[in-house]
Structures are given as C-alpha cells and as structure tokens.
C-alpha cells in the first residue's frame, strides 16, 4: 500500500519492508517538505513489523543539497 506522507515523500509498506521515496519534483532537494516527510515516517519506523527501510529517490536525481 502506497501513501503520500507529504507532497515530497511517499511511503509504501511491503511485508516487513518500509519504502520511503523522495518525490520532490525539483530534484529531491532536502528542504522543508522532505524533512517534514521524514519526520512523519519516523512513526512508521517504530512499528514492530518494520524490519528494514529502503530510502530511494524518484526521477533522475536521488537527492542533493538543501533549500
């Protein structure tokens, strides 16, 4: 099941795997939207069924810098 945590991050749970996808259209810069998404995702990390986390970037750039 995939859901948007913020406009800049998606979260998907597959069995024990938590997939966090940076989905910021301007190249996944680390800014307020991404940081807000990471903070919201911390709740999911604490769940006992989470066994591994995959952080990935949508588009041609994984991530860079800050805004």
Beta strands, then each sheet from edge to edge (+ up, - down):
strand 1: 2-6
strand 2: 9-14
strand 3: 17-22
strand 4: 29-30
strand 5: 52-57
strand 6: 64-66
sheet 1: 1+ 2- 3+ 5+
sheet 2: 4+ 6+
end
